[in-house]
Amino acid sequence: QVQLVESGGGLVQTGGSLRLSCAASGRTFSTKAMGWFRQAPGKEREFVAAITWSGGTTDYSDSVKGRFTISRANANLYLQMSSLKPEDTAVYFCAADVASYRKFPPRLRADYVYWGQGTQVTVSS
């Protein structure tokens, strides 16, 4: 069992920066990769970024590449967001992939078995 708790969401102006954190606890040794997803009102939950548990490899969606940076330190996952746009407004979720057989990067919602409750990010125009 892995417990995930997000924090760091809030209100920011267009062009601003925000850093999201995800604290992981429990059987974290079984985690193979972690990721960030986001879901805007009325839209599907979409992939944002992923990172191997070791932190050596990362992957980003085209919409955030060059602006967001995913990283991991100890049992914490981070998402550094810069040059924020109104379209980045969404609830951001932290997730853990424990399937050792899966090829990196996991980009599908079904690839992740553990999820946090989400943190709201609002970018004003």
Order of alpha helices (4+ residues) and beta strands (2+ residues): beta-beta-beta-beta-beta-beta-beta-beta-beta-beta-beta
